[in-house]
């Protein structure tokens, strides 16, 4: 997804149809009310802390699938992803068989990339392993918070697959573990601050 802290370098992946320069994701959404997909995500999800492991897993899978594509493509396909990945139930995805893998690769409603499909299944298995020591995916995140962006990236690369620096940064920013999702003047910033996301603690 677009990064408020480094929006200029991310804008082409947000929506390459616009040939303009924006300073932040908040700026983009305010300037483009017709883009209801990004507006809704900005207002109700981006930067909000998540408690549920399956929602955290969903965000990680969507971030991985966004690699090389526009974020609006992922937003438009989000419901298809939820259906295809069985509501992002970690235990169910971890048990996916070759038949499930073939089903996903044949599903035109999602991103049919073998590496990304494999990453979702493998990362679900790894989250199940993390639970043995930390109780949950969130428990694992909380146990390592706070870390610098570089430290988080090294940890994710060691723990998961298909988790480069940009994916890790966007995942952590979007789930409240790193700051910068919204401008401090954005009304959504105040809503998120009232929830005391990890980066504010």
Phi, psi and omega per residue, in radians:
X1 nan 2.938 3.136
X2 -1.220 2.533 3.123
X3 -1.814 2.170 3.130
X4 -1.084 -0.593 -3.071
X5 -1.319 -0.356 -3.104
X6 -2.482 0.927 -2.956
X7 -1.161 -0.624 -3.058
X8 -1.064 -0.661 -3.124
X9 -1.374 -0.266 -3.096
X10 -1.793 -0.192 -2.952
X11 -1.076 -0.657 -3.130
X12 -1.066 -0.553 3.122
X13 -1.419 -0.339 3.082
X14 -1.191 -0.962 -3.125
X15 -2.882 1.654 -3.017
X16 -1.168 -0.109 3.136
X17 -1.283 -0.274 -3.128
X18 -1.773 2.192 3.133
X19 -1.821 1.185 -3.119
X20 -2.405 2.986 3.141
X21 -2.051 2.159 3.123
X22 -2.087 2.695 -3.118
X23 -1.626 -0.382 -3.120
X24 -2.739 2.911 3.070
X25 -1.119 -0.660 3.103
X26 -1.057 -0.769 3.134
X27 -1.056 -0.795 3.130
X28 -1.039 -0.866 -3.080
X29 -1.129 -0.662 3.104
X30 -1.173 -0.554 -3.093
X31 -1.503 -0.215 -3.082
X32 -2.311 1.216 -3.126
X33 -1.088 -0.317 3.115
X34 -1.253 -0.332 3.136
X35 -1.523 1.398 -3.056
X36 -1.221 -0.462 3.131
X37 -1.117 -0.891 3.128
X38 -1.218 -0.612 3.125
X39 -1.064 -0.829 -3.127
X40 -1.123 -0.731 3.124
X41 -1.107 -0.787 3.117
X42 -1.018 -0.753 -3.021
X43 -1.399 -0.456 -2.963
X44 -2.164 -0.206 -3.063
X45 -2.296 -0.743 -2.983
X46 -1.137 2.041 3.108
X47 1.564 -0.154 3.141
X48 -1.333 2.332 3.125
X49 -1.145 2.485 3.128
X50 -1.978 2.447 3.140
X51 -1.832 -0.508 -3.020
X52 -1.496 2.270 -3.125
X53 -1.041 -0.697 -3.117
X54 -1.160 -0.595 3.080
X55 -1.225 -0.664 3.070
X56 -1.117 -0.732 3.107
X57 -1.112 -0.740 3.089
X58 -0.992 -0.822 -3.111
X59 -1.102 -0.697 3.127
X60 -1.105 -0.778 -3.135
X61 -1.127 -0.738 3.133
X62 -1.136 -0.696 3.105
X63 -1.107 -0.720 3.105
X64 -1.100 -0.720 -3.112
X65 -1.251 -0.383 3.123
X66 -1.268 -0.348 -3.068
X67 -0.895 2.104 3.117
X68 1.458 -0.005 -3.098
X69 -2.190 2.983 3.077
X70 -1.406 2.525 -3.124
X71 -1.111 -0.570 -3.127
X72 -1.137 -0.499 3.064
X73 -1.080 -0.738 3.133
X74 -1.194 -0.748 3.132
X75 -1.050 -0.711 -3.136
X76 -1.198 -0.442 -3.122
X77 -1.748 0.040 -3.001
X78 -0.995 -0.773 -3.129
X79 -1.167 -0.620 3.065
X80 -1.105 -0.693 3.089
X81 -1.057 -0.773 -3.109
X82 -1.069 -0.713 3.122
X83 -1.203 -0.790 -3.081
X84 -1.135 -0.632 -3.110
X85 -1.738 0.412 3.017
X86 0.929 0.867 3.114
X87 1.211 0.277 -3.106
X88 1.010 0.574 3.030
X89 -1.191 1.993 -3.025
X90 -1.013 -0.773 -3.107
X91 -1.143 -0.684 3.134
X92 -1.184 -0.772 -3.129
X93 -1.133 -0.667 3.132
X94 -1.087 -0.433 -3.139
X95 -1.661 0.096 -3.139
X96 -0.994 2.433 -3.125
X97 -1.754 -3.127 3.069
X98 -1.089 -0.537 3.087
X99 -1.129 -0.722 3.092
X100 -1.147 -0.702 3.129
X101 -1.066 -0.753 3.120
X102 -1.143 -0.670 3.108
X103 -1.071 -0.787 3.141
X104 -1.119 -0.716 -3.122
X105 -1.234 -0.267 3.119
X106 -1.758 -0.022 -3.065
X107 -1.538 1.875 -3.107
X108 -1.234 -0.197 -3.116
X109 -1.404 -0.193 3.127
X110 -2.122 -2.960 3.073
X111 -1.562 2.005 -3.058
X112 -1.611 1.246 3.138
X113 -2.083 2.119 -3.024
X114 -1.052 -0.725 -3.134
X115 -1.105 -0.667 -3.118
X116 -1.294 -0.671 3.067
X117 -1.109 -0.815 3.121
X118 -1.057 -0.668 -3.130
X119 -1.116 -0.712 3.141
X120 -1.061 -0.792 -3.110
X121 -1.190 -0.796 -3.121
X122 -1.155 -0.693 -3.129
X123 -1.214 -0.544 3.049
X124 -1.103 -0.724 3.105
X125 -1.103 -0.685 -3.108
X126 -1.258 -0.574 3.068
X127 -1.149 -0.687 3.090
X128 -1.050 -0.641 3.101
X129 -1.204 -0.665 3.129
X130 -1.070 -0.589 -3.113
X131 -1.037 -0.506 -3.119
X132 -1.099 -0.576 -3.122
X133 -1.782 -0.408 -3.029
X134 -2.157 -0.059 3.099
X135 1.500 -0.582 -3.105
X136 -2.884 2.926 3.039
X137 -1.090 -0.784 3.112
X138 -1.084 -0.676 3.111
X139 -1.057 -0.668 3.094
X140 -1.145 -0.772 3.115
X141 -1.083 -0.818 -3.111
X142 -1.124 -0.613 -3.116
X143 -1.159 -0.477 -3.117
X144 -1.733 -0.214 3.136
X145 -1.335 2.440 -0.022
X146 -1.634 2.594 3.008
X147 -2.310 2.818 3.015
X148 -1.289 2.899 3.117
X149 -1.021 -0.756 3.139
X150 -1.122 -0.705 3.126
X151 -1.146 -0.712 3.084
X152 -1.068 -0.774 -3.099
X153 -1.072 -0.766 3.118
X154 -1.088 -0.719 3.141
X155 -1.140 -0.772 3.139
X156 -1.136 -0.713 3.138
X157 -1.115 -0.582 3.131
X158 -1.315 -0.491 -2.995
X159 -1.729 -0.628 -3.041
X160 -2.138 -3.124 3.069
X161 -2.044 2.693 3.115
X162 1.024 0.770 -3.116
X163 -2.235 1.317 3.060
X164 -1.325 3.071 -3.050
X165 -0.997 -0.764 -3.105
X166 -1.159 -0.756 3.132
X167 -1.085 -0.800 -3.130
X168 -1.098 -0.808 -3.125
X169 -1.055 -0.780 -3.114
X170 -1.183 -0.692 3.108
X171 -1.072 -0.836 -3.089
X172 -1.211 -0.645 3.102
X173 -1.187 -0.713 -3.075
X174 -1.252 -0.355 -3.124
X175 -1.879 0.130 3.003
X176 1.590 0.184 3.140
X177 -1.612 -0.289 3.032
X178 -2.268 2.549 -3.140
X179 -1.372 2.938 2.999
X180 1.934 0.022 -3.094
X181 -1.135 -0.657 -3.069
X182 -2.274 2.639 2.991
X183 -1.080 2.573 3.136
X184 -1.146 -0.347 3.115
X185 -1.543 -0.084 -3.123
X186 -1.329 2.320 3.118
X187 -0.999 -0.525 -3.141
X188 -1.184 -0.539 3.099
X189 -0.978 -0.743 -3.119
X190 -1.169 -0.662 3.115
X191 -1.098 -0.782 -3.132
X192 -1.164 -0.717 -3.134
X193 -1.043 -0.605 3.138
X194 -1.175 -0.339 3.139
X195 -1.576 -0.075 3.128
X196 0.910 1.122 3.115
X197 -1.080 2.808 -3.083
X198 -0.884 -0.685 -3.044
X199 -1.180 -0.295 3.135
X200 -1.633 -0.066 -3.077
X201 -1.687 nan nan
